[in-house]
Amino acid sequence: MKLKRIALFVTAAAICLGLAACRNENTGGSGGQTPDNGGDKAKNTSITLTESWEFDSGFYPVVSTANSSNYGITYWTHNFYDTLVKYDPAGKIVGSIAESWDMSEDGKTYTFKLREGVKFSDGTALTADAVKKSIEAAIVNLGMYNGSYGKLTVLIESMETPDEQTFVLKLTNPYYGTLNDLTMSCPLAIVNPTAFEGGVEKVYENLSASTAGTGPYMYAGSYDGTTYTFTSNPHYWGEKPEVETFKVKVIPENDAKLLALRNGEIDGVLGASRLNYDSFASISGANGFETSICEAPTLTRYLGLNLNKAPFNDAAVREALAYAIDQQALEASVFNGIESAAESLFPKERPYCNVEAPTIGTDVEKAKGILENAGWIDTDGDGVREKDGIKLEANLSYTQSLAALDDAVLAIKGQMESIGFKVSVSASDMMTWYAEIMSGEYTAALWYTYGGAFDPTNIVTNMNPAVAADPIAVQFSAFFDDPAIFDEVDSTSDLNRVQEIYNTIITTIAQKNLIIPITYTHETFAYKSELVAGYTYGYDSQYVDVASIDLK
């Protein structure tokens, strides 16, 4: 059981992977003009983007540490595959390949009517049986990771196909996150049944050099050792995108991506993880380039505290820390305004999260007073407070996934030390960090929520001790008057009750300072101004959506 919990946490965190539409909010650049060719120049239909790693695990959208050496394809699957339903840019769940759906009164049966005329990229017609086989295969291929991408896949009692256009999903109990989980391309994108020939486990081999979806694009095996080429799906059922073909050039280092953009090897860098913040700032003012930042947050960085060990088992210490951390200063001086100051574990725009929970502003003197009143005193004049022989000290651990994090950790260290902490920092790779957190031998950790459709449903599920897939979140339940709400929220069909539970969860986390919010991350796009007219960020802005790029 412990191994499975580690696996679920590693998987959920590793794929961390915007609610409102964020359309090309220009942050600088020359606004370079397309050369005047007398009106005879043909409109561009192709663009070259970049990624940090090869798609060497193929193009099947069910990705976990059991079957993939990286998660690169996860962020591109929406270009090739559709789900039954999806979020529109405003955060509303709408139909995708399902045109409509109904839910039974008890919340346990969902009946989906599929769109007429939808075809896979090889021309095969989409049917309800194809949907059923795709979800069945996803559950098999997730294996021990089943349930780590939303709880839905462990609640399915049966799937029925009364006719070719009707798919019926029956659950063991009501689950408010059903439609939310069905928006997740990994693992519930719909795959052509031909991809499962030879057995569902063969799909990774069968899709090693091809895609098999109903999305706007397809891959037909064009890779020259550095660059993948994707083309339009001739059978796509939706509106034809402006970009007809696109290339993805593999450039591992972010500094090299900036150079490639400047010298014309690529046309754009889409996604904050693919371009350093300093590089983004430098290209923003460069001639011939423009940039945009998505208004809506992607995920939340926060300080996760070991609530079972000193000093953070003391509520006064947590409250003082909340007053000491200056999120506004971190936003401005460390993250160049690309990440914004966070007030809560989840931004209010997320489903069920528009809750008026208490927030704490920065007040160093108040933080010092709280510690003094709680008995944390610097008795020997060394600058470090102590109480009952215990030093006010902490180790702050983090993973080196972004250059700016080094500066952020040092800034947080300084803010903590300003009120009498002694702080050491330790950076490590993800697996080492996970092992430390899972063992419980940590004091504080700079971490982040999962992003996209994982927030908030998956994190709230992981607060349940019965699930225990997230060792930081699972601590929270011990601080609630009624921990049974974590069972109830995943088994009620009453959405008003779900909202009441979220009110309690979000308010309690804030009141008791169970985490310290740091910043909200935001996705970015840097591109050639002569080629790109704009980009519409989707609900889960971590996913690259080439069809949302407008060309000049």
C-alpha positions, 0 to 999 in steps of 0.5 A: 500500500505504501508503494502505491501511495508513493507511486500515486503522489509521484505520478500526480506531482510529476505531470504538473502539469487558467480558468478565464480566456487569456488572449494575447496580452502583449507585454512588449516587443516591436510589433514588427510588420509583415513585409509588404509584397504587394498583397501577393504573399500567401498566408502562413499556415505552418509554425515551429515550436519547441519542447525540452525532450523527445516524444520517445515514449510514443503518442498514446495519451495514457502516461505514467512512470510505469510506461514512460521515461518522460511526460512530454507528450502529455502537454501536446495530446489535446492536439491529437485526441478529444475527450467526451467533454472539455472546459471552454476558455471561460471554465465551463464544461461543454461537449466535445465528442459528446454532444450532450449528456444526462445524469441520473437523479442519484448521480451514479449514471451518466448517459452521453450522446455522441456527435454524428459524423466524428471520425478518427484520423484514419477515417474510422467512424467514432462509435460508443463502443470505441469510447468504451474500449478506450476507457477500458484500455486506459484503466488497464494501462494505468495499472497501479496508478489507476485513480491518480489522474482523478478518482473517476476511474476507480469508481466505474461499475460498468459501461454500456453501449445501447447503440452506436451513438450512446455511451452509458457510464455507471458509477459505484457512488456519486462523484461530483468530479465525474465530468471534470475527470472526463476532460483529462486527455491523460488518461481519458482521451478517446483512442481509435480501437485499431490502436489496441490490436494485439492487446491493450498493452500493445498500444504503446508499441502500436502508437510509437510513431503515430497518433490515433485520435479525432483531434485537429492534428495527426502524426505520421512518423516524420522525425528527422532526429531533432524535429517532429512534424505534425499535419492536419487531420483530414477527417477532423470534425471541428472548425479547421484551425489556421495552422495546418502543419506544425513542427516541434524542435527538441531543444533541451536547454531553455537558454538554447531555446531563446537563441533558437528563437532569436536566430529563426530556428523556431517561431515561438516558445509556448509555455512558462516551463520552456523559457526562463523568466529572465529570457522571457523578459529579454525577448519581450522588448526585442525587435521583431518579437512579441510576448503574452502572459495568461491572466489566469493562474496555472497552479499555486506554489506554496510552502508545505509544512510538516505539521507533525513536527516542531516547530510547525506543530505550533499554531503560533509559529505557522501564523507568524510565518504567514505574516513574515512571507512577502508574496508581493516582493517575491512576485516583483523581485524574483518572478519578474511579475510573471508569477503573481502573489498567491492568497490561498491554496487555490485561486478563487476562479477554480471550481468551488473555490470562490470562498471568502477565506481569511488572508494575512498580509505581510507584517514582520513586527506582528510576526515577531510579537506573535512568536514573543507571546507564544514563548519563542525568545532569542535568549542567547542573542544569536538571532535564533529564537528558542522555546523549551530548549527547541530552536526555531529552525527549519530546512527548506527543501525544493526541486530544481525545476526552474532557475528562478526557484533558487532565488525564490528559496533564498528570498523566503529564507531571508524573510523567515530569518528576519523574524528569528528562524534559522533556515537551511536549504536543500535542492534535489532532483524530484525522486530524492525530494519525493523520498524525503517528503514521503518519509516524513523527515522534512520540515518545510518544502516549496511545492505546488498544486497539480494544475489544470483539472487536477485543481482542486478535485484531485488535491481534495481527494488526496487530503483523505487519509484513506487515499493518502497519495499526497503526504503534505495534503493528507496532514490537513484532515487532522485539523478538521472538526469533522474529518469525515467530510473528505469521504463525503465530498467524493460520494455525494450527489448534492452539489450544494453540499459539495460547496459547503464542504469546500467552504469548510476546507478552504477556510480551515486551511487558511485559518490554521495556516496549514500551508503558506501560499507563495505565488500563482504561476502563469503560462507565457508565449514568446513568438515572432511578431511577423508570423503570429497574430495571437494565441488564446489560452485554454482552461488548462493553459499548461497544454499546448493548443496549436489550433488556438494560434492565430497566424498573420 
